[in-house]
Amino acid sequence: MNNRLVELREGRGWGQTDLARELAVSRQTIHAIETGKYDPSLPLAFKIAALFGLAIEDVFVPEAPKGRSRRG
Amino acid sequence: MPKLSTRAWMPILSAGIGLSLFASSFVSGYLLRHMTPGTTLSLIVALVPLPVFIANFAIAFVLARRCDEMQRRIQFEALAFAYPFVMLGCLTIFMIHKAGFRFSFDLIDVFLAMTLVYAGSVFVARSRYQ
């Protein structure tokens, strides 16, 4: 899943640590989400969208299906 | 001196508990080798590591509760690999024993193997998300 997290975060002048603190997760989790290594759960995705005052589909964009994925 | 947060203290505390676990197990094993088996004292000495084991599990539980969702996934993946890997190792050793090939094998070896394989698995699982 692709996302606009880096763009949105930098738009607020936040570092990964700041965003992690806002969402009560680790900085590593923010890094993994931003680089597309980890897809957040639905509650966390909603939390991220709400933090930026956007709809979830404005933050996360599904990739075109291309076989099995190990992430989830 | 900068004040450490609770999150920073927990790994230090865990390492301390882990070290005390191995130390208490070692001391207990050493003393038991020099004691008469089947006595009350030998029973007490044998159970010396038990409170440390319980503290270790309690710390691990608290740490797991503090993890966020990705960290929990990493822990889950590490355990999902480490547990069957060590169990397969144990089963293999028991089968070899049944075949008549005897060598020293203790329950504490299982714990040590579990710790090492789990630590390696956490490292691998974590690297998948970096």
N, CA and C atoms of all chains as a GROMACS GRO file, in nm:
protein
  606
    1MET      N    1   0.085  -0.120   0.000
    1MET     CA    2   0.000   0.000   0.000
    1MET      C    3   0.089   0.125   0.000
    2ASN      N    4   0.058   0.218  -0.089
    2ASN     CA    5   0.132   0.344  -0.091
    2ASN      C    6   0.065   0.444   0.003
    3ASN      N    7   0.144   0.541   0.047
    3ASN     CA    8   0.084   0.643   0.134
    3ASN      C    9   0.155   0.778   0.120
    4ARG      N   10   0.089   0.881   0.169
    4ARG     CA   11   0.142   1.018   0.160
    4ARG      C   12   0.192   1.067   0.295
    5LEU      N   13   0.235   0.973   0.377
    5LEU     CA   14   0.270   1.008   0.514
    5LEU      C   15   0.390   1.104   0.522
    6VAL      N   16   0.492   1.080   0.440
    6VAL     CA   17   0.611   1.166   0.444
    6VAL      C   18   0.571   1.309   0.408
    7GLU      N   19   0.494   1.320   0.300
    7GLU     CA   20   0.451   1.452   0.252
    7GLU      C   21   0.368   1.524   0.359
    8LEU      N   22   0.275   1.452   0.419
    8LEU     CA   23   0.188   1.512   0.521
    8LEU      C   24   0.266   1.549   0.646
    9ARG      N   25   0.356   1.460   0.685
    9ARG     CA   26   0.437   1.486   0.805
    9ARG      C   27   0.526   1.608   0.786
   10GLU      N   28   0.595   1.610   0.671
   10GLU     CA   29   0.686   1.723   0.645
   10GLU      C   30   0.609   1.853   0.626
   11GLY      N   31   0.486   1.840   0.578
   11GLY     CA   32   0.401   1.958   0.563
   11GLY      C   33   0.373   2.025   0.697
   12ARG      N   34   0.376   1.948   0.801
   12ARG     CA   35   0.354   2.003   0.936
   12ARG      C   36   0.485   2.036   1.006
   13GLY      N   37   0.594   2.008   0.937
   13GLY     CA   38   0.725   2.034   0.997
   13GLY      C   39   0.761   1.938   1.108
   14TRP      N   40   0.706   1.819   1.102
   14TRP     CA   41   0.732   1.719   1.205
   14TRP      C   42   0.840   1.622   1.161
   15GLY      N   43   0.914   1.572   1.256
   15GLY     CA   44   1.006   1.461   1.232
   15GLY      C   45   0.932   1.331   1.258
   16GLN      N   46   0.998   1.219   1.229
   16GLN     CA   47   0.936   1.089   1.254
   16GLN      C   48   0.904   1.069   1.403
   17THR      N   49   0.994   1.121   1.487
   17THR     CA   50   0.974   1.108   1.632
   17THR      C   51   0.850   1.183   1.678
   18ASP      N   52   0.830   1.303   1.620
   18ASP     CA   53   0.712   1.383   1.657
   18ASP      C   54   0.583   1.309   1.620
   19LEU      N   55   0.582   1.255   1.497
   19LEU     CA   56   0.462   1.184   1.452
   19LEU      C   57   0.439   1.057   1.535
   20ALA      N   58   0.550   0.990   1.566
   20ALA     CA   59   0.540   0.869   1.649
   20ALA      C   60   0.478   0.902   1.785
   21ARG      N   61   0.520   1.016   1.842
   21ARG     CA   62   0.467   1.057   1.972
   21ARG      C   63   0.317   1.088   1.962
   22GLU      N   64   0.278   1.155   1.853
   22GLU     CA   65   0.136   1.190   1.834
   22GLU      C   66   0.049   1.064   1.823
   23LEU      N   67   0.105   0.960   1.759
   23LEU     CA   68   0.027   0.839   1.734
   23LEU      C   69   0.050   0.730   1.840
   24ALA      N   70   0.137   0.759   1.935
   24ALA     CA   71   0.171   0.662   2.042
   24ALA      C   72   0.224   0.531   1.985
   25VAL      N   73   0.311   0.542   1.885
   25VAL     CA   74   0.380   0.424   1.832
   25VAL      C   75   0.530   0.455   1.830
   26SER      N   76   0.612   0.357   1.792
   26SER     CA   77   0.757   0.380   1.789
   26SER      C   78   0.797   0.451   1.660
   27ARG      N   79   0.913   0.515   1.664
   27ARG     CA   80   0.964   0.582   1.544
   27ARG      C   81   0.990   0.481   1.434
   28GLN      N   82   1.031   0.360   1.473
   28GLN     CA   83   1.057   0.253   1.375
   28GLN      C   84   0.930   0.218   1.299
   29THR      N   85   0.817   0.222   1.368
   29THR     CA   86   0.690   0.190   1.303
   29THR      C   87   0.656   0.298   1.200
   30ILE      N   88   0.678   0.423   1.235
   30ILE     CA   89   0.653   0.533   1.140
   30ILE      C   90   0.743   0.516   1.018
   31HIS      N   91   0.870   0.486   1.043
   31HIS     CA   92   0.965   0.466   0.933
   31HIS      C   93   0.919   0.352   0.842
   32ALA      N   94   0.876   0.242   0.903
   32ALA     CA   95   0.832   0.125   0.825
   32ALA      C   96   0.708   0.156   0.742
   33ILE      N   97   0.616   0.234   0.800
   33ILE     CA   98   0.495   0.271   0.726
   33ILE      C   99   0.532   0.364   0.609
   34GLU      N  100   0.618   0.461   0.637
   34GLU     CA  101   0.656   0.557   0.533
   34GLU      C  102   0.728   0.491   0.415
   35THR      N  103   0.809   0.392   0.446
   35THR     CA  104   0.885   0.325   0.339
   35THR      C  105   0.806   0.210   0.275
   36GLY      N  106   0.683   0.190   0.321
   36GLY     CA  107   0.597   0.085   0.263
   36GLY      C  108   0.633  -0.055   0.306
   37LYS      N  109   0.716  -0.066   0.412
   37LYS     CA  110   0.754  -0.200   0.460
   37LYS      C  111   0.646  -0.259   0.551
   38TYR      N  112   0.565  -0.172   0.607
   38TYR     CA  113   0.462  -0.218   0.697
   38TYR      C  114   0.332  -0.143   0.670
   39ASP      N  115   0.223  -0.219   0.654
   39ASP     CA  116   0.091  -0.158   0.637
   39ASP      C  117   0.023  -0.154   0.773
   40PRO      N  118  -0.020  -0.034   0.817
   40PRO     CA  119  -0.078  -0.025   0.951
   40PRO      C  120  -0.215  -0.093   0.959
   41SER      N  121  -0.255  -0.123   1.081
   41SER     CA  122  -0.388  -0.179   1.103
   41SER      C  123  -0.492  -0.072   1.070
   42LEU      N  124  -0.616  -0.114   1.055
   42LEU     CA  125  -0.723  -0.019   1.024
   42LEU      C  126  -0.737   0.089   1.133
   43PRO      N  127  -0.736   0.052   1.263
   43PRO     CA  128  -0.746   0.157   1.366
   43PRO      C  129  -0.632   0.259   1.357
   44LEU      N  130  -0.509   0.211   1.333
   44LEU     CA  131  -0.397   0.305   1.324
   44LEU      C  132  -0.408   0.391   1.198
   45ALA      N  133  -0.452   0.330   1.088
   45ALA     CA  134  -0.469   0.406   0.964
   45ALA      C  135  -0.573   0.517   0.983
   46PHE      N  136  -0.682   0.485   1.053
   46PHE     CA  137  -0.784   0.586   1.082
   46PHE      C  138  -0.728   0.695   1.172
   47LYS      N  139  -0.646   0.654   1.267
   47LYS     CA  140  -0.586   0.750   1.360
   47LYS      C  141  -0.495   0.848   1.284
   48ILE      N  142  -0.418   0.792   1.190
   48ILE     CA  143  -0.328   0.876   1.110
   48ILE      C  144  -0.410   0.974   1.026
   49ALA      N  145  -0.513   0.922   0.960
   49ALA     CA  146  -0.598   1.008   0.876
   49ALA      C  147  -0.662   1.118   0.960
   50ALA      N  148  -0.712   1.082   1.079
   50ALA     CA  149  -0.778   1.181   1.166
   50ALA      C  150  -0.680   1.287   1.213
   51LEU      N  151  -0.555   1.244   1.238
   51LEU     CA  152  -0.454   1.339   1.285
   51LEU      C  153  -0.430   1.450   1.182
   52PHE      N  154  -0.434   1.412   1.055
   52PHE     CA  155  -0.411   1.511   0.949
   52PHE      C  156  -0.544   1.570   0.896
   53GLY      N  157  -0.654   1.532   0.956
   53GLY     CA  158  -0.784   1.586   0.917
   53GLY      C  159  -0.825   1.543   0.777
   54LEU      N  160  -0.786   1.423   0.739
   54LEU     CA  161  -0.817   1.374   0.604
   54LEU      C  162  -0.895   1.243   0.612
   55ALA      N  163  -0.951   1.203   0.499
   55ALA     CA  164  -1.014   1.072   0.490
   55ALA      C  165  -0.904   0.968   0.471
   56ILE      N  166  -0.931   0.847   0.511
   56ILE     CA  167  -0.828   0.742   0.505
   56ILE      C  168  -0.777   0.721   0.363
   57GLU      N  169  -0.866   0.732   0.264
   57GLU     CA  170  -0.824   0.710   0.125
   57GLU      C  171  -0.741   0.827   0.069
   58ASP      N  172  -0.738   0.939   0.143
   58ASP     CA  173  -0.653   1.051   0.103
   58ASP      C  174  -0.509   1.032   0.153
   59VAL      N  175  -0.492   0.940   0.246
   59VAL     CA  176  -0.358   0.914   0.301
   59VAL      C  177  -0.301   0.785   0.242
   60PHE      N  178  -0.385   0.684   0.237
   60PHE     CA  179  -0.338   0.552   0.190
   60PHE      C  180  -0.401   0.519   0.054
   61VAL      N  181  -0.314   0.476  -0.035
   61VAL     CA  182  -0.359   0.443  -0.171
   61VAL      C  183  -0.323   0.298  -0.199
   62PRO      N  184  -0.422   0.215  -0.230
   62PRO     CA  185  -0.389   0.074  -0.255
   62PRO      C  186  -0.308   0.056  -0.382
   63GLU      N  187  -0.213  -0.039  -0.375
   63GLU     CA  188  -0.134  -0.074  -0.493
   63GLU      C  189  -0.215  -0.167  -0.582
   64ALA      N  190  -0.181  -0.168  -0.709
   64ALA     CA  191  -0.245  -0.264  -0.800
   64ALA      C  192  -0.202  -0.404  -0.758
   65PRO      N  193  -0.296  -0.501  -0.756
   65PRO     CA  194  -0.258  -0.638  -0.713
   65PRO      C  195  -0.153  -0.699  -0.803
   66LYS      N  196  -0.048  -0.756  -0.741
   66LYS     CA  197   0.058  -0.821  -0.818
   66LYS      C  198   0.107  -0.945  -0.744
   67GLY      N  199   0.017  -1.038  -0.718
   67GLY     CA  200   0.055  -1.164  -0.653
   67GLY      C  201   0.051  -1.153  -0.503
   68ARG      N  202   0.110  -1.254  -0.434
   68ARG     CA  203   0.104  -1.262  -0.290
   68ARG      C  204   0.193  -1.160  -0.225
   69SER      N  205   0.147  -1.106  -0.113
   69SER     CA  206   0.227  -1.012  -0.035
   69SER      C  207   0.250  -1.070   0.104
   70ARG      N  208   0.368  -1.048   0.163
   70ARG     CA  209   0.396  -1.098   0.297
   70ARG      C  210   0.349  -0.998   0.402
   71ARG      N  211   0.319  -0.876   0.357
   71ARG     CA  212   0.276  -0.776   0.454
   71ARG      C  213   0.126  -0.782   0.472
   72GLY      N  214   0.077  -0.727   0.582
   72GLY     CA  215  -0.067  -0.727   0.599
   72GLY      C  216  -0.119  -0.635   0.703
   73MET      N  217   2.332   1.391   3.520
   73MET     CA  218   2.306   1.264   3.452
   73MET      C  219   2.163   1.264   3.398
   74PRO      N  220   2.144   1.236   3.265
   74PRO     CA  221   2.010   1.241   3.210
   74PRO      C  222   1.920   1.131   3.267
   75LYS      N  223   1.793   1.169   3.290
   75LYS     CA  224   1.698   1.072   3.347
   75LYS      C  225   1.649   0.979   3.236
   76LEU      N  226   1.656   0.849   3.261
   76LEU     CA  227   1.611   0.752   3.160
   76LEU      C  228   1.460   0.734   3.170
   77SER      N  229   1.396   0.722   3.052
   77SER     CA  230   1.252   0.698   3.050
   77SER      C  231   1.224   0.553   3.089
   78THR      N  232   1.095   0.525   3.117
   78THR     CA  233   1.056   0.388   3.152
   78THR      C  234   1.090   0.293   3.039
   79ARG      N  235   1.066   0.339   2.913
   79ARG     CA  236   1.094   0.256   2.796
   79ARG      C  237   1.242   0.219   2.788
   80ALA      N  238   1.330   0.314   2.827
   80ALA     CA  239   1.473   0.288   2.824
   80ALA      C  240   1.515   0.195   2.937
   81TRP      N  241   1.444   0.204   3.051
   81TRP     CA  242   1.480   0.121   3.165
   81TRP      C  243   1.445  -0.026   3.145
   82MET      N  244   1.336  -0.052   3.073
   82MET     CA  245   1.286  -0.188   3.063
   82MET      C  246   1.387  -0.286   3.001
   83PRO      N  247   1.454  -0.251   2.887
   83PRO     CA  248   1.554  -0.345   2.834
   83PRO      C  249   1.669  -0.369   2.930
   84ILE      N  250   1.709  -0.263   3.004
   84ILE     CA  251   1.818  -0.277   3.101
   84ILE      C  252   1.775  -0.373   3.212
   85LEU      N  253   1.651  -0.352   3.258
   85LEU     CA  254   1.595  -0.439   3.362
   85LEU      C  255   1.585  -0.583   3.312
   86SER      N  256   1.541  -0.599   3.188
   86SER     CA  257   1.528  -0.733   3.129
   86SER      C  258   1.663  -0.802   3.121
   87ALA      N  259   1.765  -0.725   3.077
   87ALA     CA  260   1.900  -0.782   3.066
   87ALA      C  261   1.948  -0.826   3.205
   88GLY      N  262   1.919  -0.742   3.305
   88GLY     CA  263   1.958  -0.774   3.442
   88GLY      C  264   1.889  -0.901   3.490
   89ILE      N  265   1.760  -0.912   3.462
   89ILE     CA  266   1.684  -1.031   3.501
   89ILE      C  267   1.739  -1.154   3.428
   90GLY      N  268   1.766  -1.138   3.298
   90GLY     CA  269   1.819  -1.249   3.218
   90GLY      C  270   1.952  -1.298   3.273
   91LEU      N  271   2.040  -1.203   3.306
   91LEU     CA  272   2.171  -1.239   3.360
   91LEU      C  273   2.156  -1.308   3.496
   92SER      N  274   2.068  -1.253   3.579
   92SER     CA  275   2.048  -1.314   3.712
   92SER      C  276   1.987  -1.453   3.699
   93LEU      N  277   1.908  -1.472   3.591
   93LEU     CA  278   1.848  -1.603   3.566
   93LEU      C  279   1.955  -1.709   3.539
   94PHE      N  280   2.047  -1.673   3.448
   94PHE     CA  281   2.154  -1.767   3.416
   94PHE      C  282   2.248  -1.786   3.535
   95ALA      N  283   2.274  -1.675   3.607
   95ALA     CA  284   2.363  -1.684   3.724
   95ALA      C  285   2.302  -1.773   3.831
   96SER      N  286   2.171  -1.753   3.860
   96SER     CA  287   2.106  -1.833   3.965
   96SER      C  288   2.098  -1.980   3.923
   97SER      N  289   2.073  -2.004   3.793
   97SER     CA  290   2.067  -2.143   3.744
   97SER      C  291   2.204  -2.210   3.758
   98PHE      N  292   2.308  -2.133   3.724
   98PHE     CA  293   2.444  -2.187   3.731
   98PHE      C  294   2.482  -2.219   3.875
   99VAL      N  295   2.455  -2.123   3.966
   99VAL     CA  296   2.489  -2.142   4.107
   99VAL      C  297   2.411  -2.260   4.165
  100SER      N  298   2.279  -2.265   4.130
  100SER     CA  299   2.194  -2.374   4.179
  100SER      C  300   2.248  -2.510   4.132
  101GLY      N  301   2.281  -2.518   4.004
  101GLY     CA  302   2.334  -2.643   3.948
  101GLY      C  303   2.465  -2.683   4.012
  102TYR      N  304   2.552  -2.582   4.035
  102TYR     CA  305   2.683  -2.608   4.095
  102TYR      C  306   2.667  -2.662   4.238
  103LEU      N  307   2.579  -2.595   4.316
  103LEU     CA  308   2.558  -2.638   4.455
  103LEU      C  309   2.496  -2.777   4.462
  104LEU      N  310   2.403  -2.804   4.369
  104LEU     CA  311   2.334  -2.935   4.371
  104LEU      C  312   2.431  -3.051   4.346
  105ARG      N  313   2.535  -3.023   4.268
  105ARG     CA  314   2.634  -3.129   4.239
  105ARG      C  315   2.712  -3.168   4.364
  106HIS      N  316   2.713  -3.077   4.464
  106HIS     CA  317   2.788  -3.102   4.588
  106HIS      C  318   2.695  -3.129   4.706
  107MET      N  319   2.570  -3.162   4.680
  107MET     CA  320   2.473  -3.186   4.788
  107MET      C  321   2.416  -3.327   4.778
  108THR      N  322   2.363  -3.371   4.890
  108THR     CA  323   2.296  -3.502   4.892
  108THR      C  324   2.160  -3.487   4.825
  109PRO      N  325   2.133  -3.567   4.722
  109PRO     CA  326   2.004  -3.554   4.655
  109PRO      C  327   1.888  -3.600   4.742
  110GLY      N  328   1.769  -3.542   4.720
  110GLY     CA  329   1.649  -3.585   4.790
  110GLY      C  330   1.630  -3.523   4.927
  111THR      N  331   1.711  -3.424   4.963
  111THR     CA  332   1.695  -3.357   5.093
  111THR      C  333   1.617  -3.227   5.075
  112THR      N  334   1.568  -3.174   5.188
  112THR     CA  335   1.493  -3.048   5.184
  112THR      C  336   1.581  -2.934   5.131
  113LEU      N  337   1.707  -2.937   5.176
  113LEU     CA  338   1.799  -2.831   5.133
  113LEU      C  339   1.822  -2.836   4.982
  114SER      N  340   1.837  -2.958   4.930
  114SER     CA  341   1.860  -2.970   4.784
  114SER      C  342   1.737  -2.922   4.706
  115LEU      N  343   1.619  -2.945   4.764
  115LEU     CA  344   1.496  -2.898   4.699
  115LEU      C  345   1.492  -2.745   4.696
  116ILE      N  346   1.528  -2.685   4.809
  116ILE     CA  347   1.529  -2.537   4.816
  116ILE      C  348   1.630  -2.480   4.718
  117VAL      N  349   1.750  -2.540   4.716
  117VAL     CA  350   1.854  -2.492   4.624
  117VAL      C  351   1.811  -2.509   4.479
  118ALA      N  352   1.743  -2.621   4.449
  118ALA     CA  353   1.698  -2.647   4.312
  118ALA      C  354   1.595  -2.544   4.267
  119LEU      N  355   1.516  -2.492   4.365
  119LEU     CA  356   1.410  -2.397   4.330
  119LEU      C  357   1.455  -2.251   4.338
  120VAL      N  358   1.582  -2.229   4.368
  120VAL     CA  359   1.634  -2.092   4.379
  120VAL      C  360   1.609  -2.009   4.251
  121PRO      N  361   1.629  -2.066   4.132
  121PRO     CA  362   1.608  -1.983   4.010
  121PRO      C  363   1.461  -1.951   3.980
  122LEU      N  364   1.367  -2.019   4.048
  122LEU     CA  365   1.225  -2.003   4.013
  122LEU      C  366   1.175  -1.858   4.024
  123PRO      N  367   1.203  -1.784   4.135
  123PRO     CA  368   1.156  -1.645   4.140
  123PRO      C  369   1.214  -1.559   4.027
  124VAL      N  370   1.339  -1.590   3.989
  124VAL     CA  371   1.401  -1.513   3.880
  124VAL      C  372   1.332  -1.545   3.747
  125PHE      N  373   1.297  -1.672   3.728
  125PHE     CA  374   1.222  -1.712   3.608
  125PHE      C  375   1.089  -1.637   3.602
  126ILE      N  376   1.019  -1.634   3.715
  126ILE     CA  377   0.887  -1.567   3.721
  126ILE      C  378   0.903  -1.418   3.691
  127ALA      N  379   1.007  -1.356   3.750
  127ALA     CA  380   1.033  -1.213   3.723
  127ALA      C  381   1.061  -1.191   3.576
  128ASN      N  382   1.135  -1.284   3.515
  128ASN     CA  383   1.168  -1.274   3.373
  128ASN      C  384   1.041  -1.276   3.287
  129PHE      N  385   0.951  -1.368   3.320
  129PHE     CA  386   0.826  -1.378   3.243
  129PHE      C  387   0.739  -1.254   3.264
  130ALA      N  388   0.739  -1.203   3.388
  130ALA     CA  389   0.658  -1.083   3.417
  130ALA      C  390   0.710  -0.963   3.338
  131ILE      N  391   0.842  -0.949   3.333
  131ILE     CA  392   0.902  -0.838   3.257
  131ILE      C  393   0.868  -0.852   3.109
  132ALA      N  394   0.881  -0.975   3.056
  132ALA     CA  395   0.851  -1.000   2.915
  132ALA      C  396   0.705  -0.965   2.884
  133PHE      N  397   0.616  -0.999   2.977
  133PHE     CA  398   0.474  -0.970   2.959
  133PHE      C  399   0.450  -0.820   2.956
  134VAL      N  400   0.512  -0.747   3.051
  134VAL     CA  401   0.495  -0.602   3.056
  134VAL      C  402   0.550  -0.538   2.929
  135LEU      N  403   0.667  -0.585   2.884
  135LEU     CA  404   0.728  -0.530   2.762
  135LEU      C  405   0.637  -0.555   2.641
  136ALA      N  406   0.580  -0.675   2.633
  136ALA     CA  407   0.492  -0.708   2.520
  136ALA      C  408   0.368  -0.618   2.520
  137ARG      N  409   0.317  -0.588   2.641
  137ARG     CA  410   0.199  -0.502   2.651
  137ARG      C  411   0.230  -0.359   2.607
  138ARG      N  412   0.356  -0.318   2.620
  138ARG     CA  413   0.392  -0.182   2.584
  138ARG      C  414   0.427  -0.167   2.436
  139CYS      N  415   0.440  -0.280   2.366
  139CYS     CA  416   0.477  -0.275   2.224
  139CYS      C  417   0.363  -0.216   2.141
  140ASP      N  418   0.400  -0.150   2.033
  140ASP     CA  419   0.296  -0.107   1.939
  140ASP      C  420   0.268  -0.222   1.842
  141GLU      N  421   0.180  -0.199   1.746
  141GLU     CA  422   0.133  -0.312   1.663
  141GLU      C  423   0.244  -0.374   1.577
  142MET      N  424   0.335  -0.292   1.526
  142MET     CA  425   0.442  -0.350   1.443
  142MET      C  426   0.542  -0.428   1.529
  143GLN      N  427   0.571  -0.373   1.646
  143GLN     CA  428   0.663  -0.444   1.737
  143GLN      C  429   0.602  -0.578   1.781
  144ARG      N  430   0.469  -0.579   1.802
  144ARG     CA  431   0.403  -0.705   1.838
  144ARG      C  432   0.410  -0.804   1.723
  145ARG      N  433   0.398  -0.756   1.602
  145ARG     CA  434   0.409  -0.845   1.485
  145ARG      C  435   0.549  -0.905   1.477
  146ILE      N  436   0.651  -0.820   1.504
  146ILE     CA  437   0.789  -0.867   1.503
  146ILE      C  438   0.809  -0.977   1.609
  147GLN      N  439   0.756  -0.951   1.730
  147GLN     CA  440   0.766  -1.050   1.836
  147GLN      C  441   0.695  -1.180   1.799
  148PHE      N  442   0.578  -1.164   1.738
  148PHE     CA  443   0.500  -1.282   1.699
  148PHE      C  444   0.575  -1.364   1.594
  149GLU      N  445   0.630  -1.296   1.493
  149GLU     CA  446   0.704  -1.367   1.388
  149GLU      C  447   0.827  -1.437   1.446
  150ALA      N  448   0.895  -1.368   1.540
  150ALA     CA  449   1.014  -1.427   1.602
  150ALA      C  450   0.978  -1.552   1.682
  151LEU      N  451   0.870  -1.542   1.761
  151LEU     CA  452   0.827  -1.658   1.840
  151LEU      C  453   0.776  -1.770   1.750
  152ALA      N  454   0.706  -1.732   1.642
  152ALA     CA  455   0.651  -1.833   1.550
  152ALA      C  456   0.763  -1.913   1.484
  153PHE      N  457   0.882  -1.854   1.473
  153PHE     CA  458   0.996  -1.928   1.418
  153PHE      C  459   1.072  -2.000   1.530
  154ALA      N  460   1.100  -1.927   1.638
  154ALA     CA  461   1.186  -1.982   1.743
  154ALA      C  462   1.124  -2.104   1.812
  155TYR      N  463   0.995  -2.097   1.843
  155TYR     CA  464   0.932  -2.205   1.919
  155TYR      C  465   0.936  -2.338   1.842
  156PRO      N  466   0.884  -2.345   1.717
  156PRO     CA  467   0.890  -2.474   1.645
  156PRO      C  468   1.032  -2.518   1.615
  157PHE      N  469   1.123  -2.422   1.592
  157PHE     CA  470   1.262  -2.455   1.563
  157PHE      C  471   1.325  -2.528   1.682
  158VAL      N  472   1.306  -2.474   1.801
  158VAL     CA  473   1.364  -2.535   1.922
  158VAL      C  474   1.293  -2.667   1.953
  159MET      N  475   1.160  -2.670   1.934
  159MET     CA  476   1.086  -2.795   1.960
  159MET      C  477   1.133  -2.906   1.865
  160LEU      N  478   1.156  -2.871   1.739
  160LEU     CA  479   1.208  -2.970   1.643
  160LEU      C  480   1.345  -3.020   1.687
  161GLY      N  481   1.427  -2.926   1.736
  161GLY     CA  482   1.559  -2.963   1.787
  161GLY      C  483   1.547  -3.060   1.903
  162CYS      N  484   1.456  -3.031   1.997
  162CYS     CA  485   1.434  -3.119   2.113
  162CYS      C  486   1.385  -3.256   2.069
  163LEU      N  487   1.288  -3.257   1.978
  163LEU     CA  488   1.235  -3.385   1.929
  163LEU      C  489   1.344  -3.468   1.864
  164THR      N  490   1.429  -3.400   1.786
  164THR     CA  491   1.540  -3.470   1.719
  164THR      C  492   1.633  -3.532   1.822
  165ILE      N  493   1.663  -3.455   1.927
  165ILE     CA  494   1.752  -3.506   2.032
  165ILE      C  495   1.688  -3.627   2.104
  166PHE      N  496   1.558  -3.616   2.134
  166PHE     CA  497   1.490  -3.729   2.199
  166PHE      C  498   1.492  -3.853   2.110
  167MET      N  499   1.474  -3.834   1.979
  167MET     CA  500   1.477  -3.948   1.886
  167MET      C  501   1.616  -4.012   1.883
  168ILE      N  502   1.719  -3.925   1.884
  168ILE     CA  503   1.857  -3.976   1.885
  168ILE      C  504   1.882  -4.054   2.015
  169HIS      N  505   1.828  -4.000   2.128
  169HIS     CA  506   1.841  -4.069   2.257
  169HIS      C  507   1.776  -4.207   2.251
  170LYS      N  508   1.656  -4.211   2.188
  170LYS     CA  509   1.583  -4.338   2.180
  170LYS      C  510   1.660  -4.440   2.097
  171ALA      N  511   1.741  -4.390   2.004
  171ALA     CA  512   1.821  -4.480   1.922
  171ALA      C  513   1.943  -4.533   1.997
  172GLY      N  514   1.962  -4.484   2.120
  172GLY     CA  515   2.070  -4.536   2.203
  172GLY      C  516   2.194  -4.450   2.207
  173PHE      N  517   2.191  -4.336   2.140
  173PHE     CA  518   2.306  -4.245   2.143
  173PHE      C  519   2.285  -4.147   2.259
  174ARG      N  520   2.356  -4.168   2.368
  174ARG     CA  521   2.335  -4.087   2.488
  174ARG      C  522   2.439  -3.977   2.497
  175PHE      N  523   2.392  -3.856   2.523
  175PHE     CA  524   2.483  -3.744   2.552
  175PHE      C  525   2.410  -3.650   2.648
  176SER      N  526   2.487  -3.565   2.712
  176SER     CA  527   2.431  -3.477   2.814
  176SER      C  528   2.333  -3.377   2.752
  177PHE      N  529   2.213  -3.371   2.808
  177PHE     CA  530   2.112  -3.278   2.759
  177PHE      C  531   2.023  -3.240   2.875
  178ASP      N  532   2.015  -3.110   2.904
  178ASP     CA  533   1.942  -3.063   3.021
  178ASP      C  534   1.832  -2.967   2.976
  179LEU      N  535   1.732  -2.950   3.062
  179LEU     CA  536   1.623  -2.856   3.030
  179LEU      C  537   1.674  -2.713   3.015
  180ILE      N  538   1.777  -2.680   3.091
  180ILE     CA  539   1.830  -2.543   3.083
  180ILE      C  540   1.891  -2.519   2.944
  181ASP      N  541   1.936  -2.626   2.877
  181ASP     CA  542   1.987  -2.613   2.740
  181ASP      C  543   1.875  -2.568   2.645
  182VAL      N  544   1.754  -2.620   2.672
  182VAL     CA  545   1.638  -2.581   2.590
  182VAL      C  546   1.611  -2.432   2.607
  183PHE      N  547   1.616  -2.387   2.734
  183PHE     CA  548   1.592  -2.245   2.761
  183PHE      C  549   1.697  -2.159   2.693
  184LEU      N  550   1.822  -2.202   2.702
  184LEU     CA  551   1.932  -2.127   2.640
  184LEU      C  552   1.913  -2.122   2.488
  185ALA      N  553   1.880  -2.238   2.428
  185ALA     CA  554   1.859  -2.244   2.283
  185ALA      C  555   1.743  -2.154   2.242
  186MET      N  556   1.636  -2.158   2.321
  186MET     CA  557   1.518  -2.076   2.293
  186MET      C  558   1.555  -1.928   2.295
  187THR      N  559   1.632  -1.888   2.396
  187THR     CA  560   1.673  -1.748   2.409
  187THR      C  561   1.756  -1.704   2.288
  188LEU      N  562   1.852  -1.788   2.250
  188LEU     CA  563   1.941  -1.752   2.139
  188LEU      C  564   1.866  -1.748   2.006
  189VAL      N  565   1.784  -1.850   1.981
  189VAL     CA  566   1.709  -1.855   1.853
  189VAL      C  567   1.608  -1.741   1.848
  190TYR      N  568   1.544  -1.714   1.963
  190TYR     CA  569   1.446  -1.605   1.969
  190TYR      C  570   1.515  -1.470   1.941
  191ALA      N  571   1.631  -1.448   2.002
  191ALA     CA  572   1.705  -1.322   1.980
  191ALA      C  573   1.742  -1.307   1.832
  192GLY      N  574   1.789  -1.415   1.772
  192GLY     CA  575   1.823  -1.412   1.629
  192GLY      C  576   1.700  -1.388   1.543
  193SER      N  577   1.589  -1.448   1.582
  193SER     CA  578   1.465  -1.432   1.506
  193SER      C  579   1.412  -1.290   1.514
  194VAL      N  580   1.424  -1.229   1.632
  194VAL     CA  581   1.382  -1.088   1.647
  194VAL      C  582   1.466  -1.000   1.555
  195PHE      N  583   1.596  -1.027   1.552
  195PHE     CA  584   1.687  -0.949   1.468
  195PHE      C  585   1.645  -0.960   1.320
  196VAL      N  586   1.618  -1.083   1.275
  196VAL     CA  587   1.579  -1.106   1.135
  196VAL      C  588   1.443  -1.042   1.106
  197ALA      N  589   1.346  -1.065   1.196
  197ALA     CA  590   1.211  -1.011   1.176
  197ALA      C  591   1.215  -0.858   1.172
  198ARG      N  592   1.295  -0.799   1.261
  198ARG     CA  593   1.304  -0.653   1.266
  198ARG      C  594   1.365  -0.598   1.138
  199SER      N  595   1.465  -0.668   1.086
  199SER     CA  596   1.533  -0.620   0.965
  199SER      C  597   1.439  -0.622   0.844
  200ARG      N  598   1.335  -0.707   0.848
  200ARG     CA  599   1.239  -0.712   0.737
  200ARG      C  600   1.156  -0.584   0.729
  201TYR      N  601   1.145  -0.513   0.838
  201TYR     CA  602   1.062  -0.392   0.840
  201TYR      C  603   1.146  -0.264   0.841
  202GLN      N  604   1.275  -0.277   0.817
  202GLN     CA  605   1.360  -0.155   0.818
  202GLN      C  606   1.402  -0.113   0.678
   0.00000   0.00000   0.00000
